[in-house]
Amino acid sequence: MQTIMILIYVVLFILALILSFASVKYFITMWKFKNRKKDGSEDEDFKRFD
């Protein structure tokens, strides 16, 4: 019974780690998008948002 609980905790920890990594990556992308130059010289990185 205790091994099942430990396994569940490990799976939840790995899931939380993956989700936090994905949200940090998304935050950095949006930060770059917000602070890009207005003349369009950096638009190659953000074609999917335009």
N, C-alpha and C positions, 0 to 999 in steps of 0.2 A: 504493500500500500504506500509506503513512504517513497519507494523508488518511482512510482507513478507520479507522485506530487513533485519530486525533484525534476523529473523529465518534463512535466508541464511548466515548471518555473523556468527551466532552461530554454524551452521553445518560446515562451513569452518574452524572455530576455532577448533572444536573438531577433524576434519579430520587432520589438521596440527599438533595438539597435538599427535594424534596416530602415525602419520608418523615420527615425531621427536623422540618419544619414541622408535619406532622400529629401527630407524637408530642409536640411542645411544646404544641400546642393541647389534646391529650388530657390531658397532665399538668396544665395550668391548670384544665381542667374538673374533674378528679378532686380537685385541691387545693381548689377552691371547694366541691365536694360534701362533702369531709371536714370542712371548717371551717364548714359551714352552721349556722344556729341550730337548736336542738333543738325549738323550739316550732312549727316548720313554716311560718314566715312566708316562707321563701325557696323553698318547694317547687314553685312554678310553673316554675322553671328546671330542675328535676330530676324531673319526672313520669316520664320514661322509665326512670329508675333504680330507682324505688320499686316 
